[in-house]
Amino acid sequence: MQTTFTPEQLTDPQIQRSNDILRNCVHCGFCTATCPTYQVLGDELDSPRGRIYLIKDMLENDRVPDEKVVKHIDRCLSCLACMTTCPSGVHYMHLVDHAREYIEDNYKRPLTDRMLRWVLAQILPYPMRFRVALLGAKIGRPFAWMMPDARLRAMLDMAPKHIPPVSRNDDPQSFAPIAPKKMRVALMTGCAQKALNTDINDATIRLLTRLGAEVVVAEGAGCCGALTHHMGKAKQSQQTAARNIAAWTREMDGAGLDAIVINTSGCGTTVKDYGHMFRNDPLAKDAARVAGIAMDVSEVLMKLDMDKGAPQDMTIAYHAACSLQHGQQIKTYPKDLLKQAGFTVVEPRDSHLCCGSAGTYNLMQPEISKQLKDRKVETLMAKNPDIIAAGNIGCMMQIGSAAGVPVVHTVELLDWATGGPRPPALDRAHSDVPILR
């Protein structure tokens, strides 16, 4: 694609990066075949190619974003299926992230939009605030029908029936390996996940220590910054990410780390991109170091040589989270591990398509999100599974709200198969898991 940025514009590192990305695009349209919003809406401007044209025009002309541009950029899931499909290597993720930041800085949204986005940015990345909000939503859910805005109804519907108690395993501490020590890792405990489902981190710690990893929960680490980053709130997301970088580099420079383990794939995609996010910042070197050892939990488990398990009389439908299969290009490890543990693993039709969760997307674009959820649940249930497995809390909440079978994190199933407790989700009720200390 030909671009016409001026020399002055290209002195901006953000513009220079977007210019390089735009020039790789050859208008082939392969991306439209795998774009969920294009499939649902059928509008060229709701495809990656259409959005690229809008972004190019906006950035080249220093144009103040208008309602049309914002609408189509907001409708993007950032599922990154287009990047997997693109034969030209167009790094759409960095381009759309730049566009969102530009919109945030140059477009005044309607008051209700600004308020909703502010509330999400001030609540979701903070586990205790989120817990209080979930409790309020749980109380208010019977009155959701009274809400005039579909987004408010979606927020009330998000509240789970059971809000788990705080897990003390998420406190800063170290867990010694049970088997002979093979590595020392830091577990990213996250933010929203700690409020919605504490079983995932508990199972991750048990499984890793059982396989010979010392697991550290670093003092000062928290939200990865993804939620605000994808809203275009660059300053807020970088402040959050900087705290993680400081916490993990202290561990790296102290007793050392072999990996930073992430069991929420949406977070993993962002942490692995810290090097790019901070490339023009004094933290650039440390950010690159952190990104260099960030791993999805499935990558770490492949290194720990989990024993082959006995056959399980259970069929698992594996849902591939977009952030894992497209963002991190991890496609086979979770399935391989589940099969190794003895489970029968099946995949739905169109497994490359998004379930519609996508961070805050299901809250901000509930109509489109519901269409994608219904399609995903239909294809998963068509496989007649006993359980649906996924590696991302957002996908689990989205699919679990409509699926007729339990939705469980992959690591919980692997923990169970190797000697851990039965995942509470299988019994449709939460059961407290003993603290590991």
Order of alpha helices (4+ residues) and beta strands (2+ residues): alpha-alpha-alpha-alpha-alpha-alpha-alpha-alpha-alpha-beta-beta-alpha-alpha-beta-alpha-alpha-beta-alpha-alpha-alpha-beta-alpha-beta-alpha-beta-alpha-alpha-beta-alpha-beta-alpha
